[in-house]
Amino acid sequence: MIRRSRRKSVMAAFIRSKITTYVLTGLLALIGLVWIDSYVPSRYYDTASGMDTFMNIKGSIDWKHRLTRDSAFDPFTGSLHVWSFWGVQFLRVSKGDGGFWELTISHWLFALLVAVISVPGWLHLGRKRLRSKRRKRGLCPTCGFDLRASGSRCPECGSEVSTTPQTSEL
């Protein structure tokens, strides 16, 4: 029981950290650029072994893998097996020379996953920034009530204020 709650708190701290939030936002921007680039005439990137080919075409990333060096990327010969779900497609072609498989993943799926993961971090940073601004202005960090004439506790919401309110011009 303790391990599970500790694991959740560590994961929540990781998601809320500034570095993670900025890295995920940068990754989201990179995915957007790659997505835009995918509508430029397609380019193929072969690995040194010649067994794998990567393509960025029309809103998706394709990865083709030859099972043997002699097999060609020809989906019209041999037995075909296709699996597709939510922007992910897997194609397997079995032929006498070994065949190949192809994995296609849509850019929108990458963008959606990264955006969903980065939203809690941005919300946390926004709340943290708001609390910091309120403290600097002499307001309650929880509710925003003016604390210049108050003591160590907010008369509006009852939260305890650890620092003495700074007087600043509003």
MOFEN-V737414 format. One record per residue. N is the residue number from 1. RES is the residue in one letter. SS is DSSP state (h for helix, s for strand, l for the rest). PHI is phi as a letter, one per 20 degrees, with the letter a starting at -180 (* if undefined). Layout:
BEGIN
n=[N,N]
res=[RES,RES]
ss=[SS,SS]
phi=[PHI,PHI]
END
This chain:
BEGIN
n=[1,2,3,4,5,6,7,8,9,10,11,12,13,14,15,16,17,18,19,20,21,22,23,24,25,26,27,28,29,30,31,32,33,34,35,36,37,38,39,40,41,42,43,44,45,46,47,48,49,50,51,52,53,54,55,56,57,58,59,60,61,62,63,64,65,66,67,68,69,70,71,72,73,74,75,76,77,78,79,80,81,82,83,84,85,86,87,88,89,90,91,92,93,94,95,96,97,98,99,100,101,102,103,104,105,106,107,108,109,110,111,112,113,114,115,116,117,118,119,120,121,122,123,124,125,126,127,128,129,130,131,132,133,134,135,136,137,138,139,140,141,142,143,144,145,146,147,148,149,150,151,152,153,154,155,156,157,158,159,160,161,162,163,164,165,166,167,168,169,170]
res=[M,I,R,R,S,R,R,K,S,V,M,A,A,F,I,R,S,K,I,T,T,Y,V,L,T,G,L,L,A,L,I,G,L,V,W,I,D,S,Y,V,P,S,R,Y,Y,D,T,A,S,G,M,D,T,F,M,N,I,K,G,S,I,D,W,K,H,R,L,T,R,D,S,A,F,D,P,F,T,G,S,L,H,V,W,S,F,W,G,V,Q,F,L,R,V,S,K,G,D,G,G,F,W,E,L,T,I,S,H,W,L,F,A,L,L,V,A,V,I,S,V,P,G,W,L,H,L,G,R,K,R,L,R,S,K,R,R,K,R,G,L,C,P,T,C,G,F,D,L,R,A,S,G,S,R,C,P,E,C,G,S,E,V,S,T,T,P,Q,T,S,E,L]
ss=[l,h,h,h,h,h,h,h,h,h,h,h,h,h,h,h,l,h,h,h,h,h,h,h,h,h,h,h,h,h,h,h,h,h,h,h,h,l,l,l,l,l,l,s,s,s,l,l,l,l,l,s,s,s,s,s,s,l,l,s,s,s,s,s,s,s,l,l,l,l,l,l,l,l,l,l,l,l,s,s,s,s,s,s,s,l,l,s,s,s,s,s,s,s,l,l,l,l,l,s,s,s,s,s,s,s,h,h,h,h,h,h,h,h,h,h,h,h,h,h,h,h,h,h,h,h,h,h,h,h,h,h,h,h,h,h,l,l,s,l,l,l,l,l,l,s,l,l,l,l,l,l,s,l,l,l,l,l,l,s,l,l,l,l,l,l,l,l,l,l]
phi=[*,f,g,f,f,f,f,f,f,f,f,f,f,f,f,e,f,f,f,f,f,f,f,f,f,f,f,f,f,f,f,f,f,f,f,f,f,f,e,f,g,f,c,d,c,e,f,f,f,m,e,c,c,d,c,c,c,l,n,b,d,d,c,d,c,e,e,c,f,e,f,d,e,c,f,e,c,n,e,d,c,c,c,b,a,l,n,d,c,c,c,c,d,d,c,f,e,o,n,b,c,c,d,d,c,f,f,f,f,g,f,f,f,f,f,f,f,e,f,g,f,f,f,f,f,f,f,f,f,f,f,f,f,f,f,f,e,n,d,f,f,e,d,n,f,f,d,f,d,d,e,e,c,f,f,e,d,n,f,e,d,f,d,f,f,e,e,c,f,e]
END
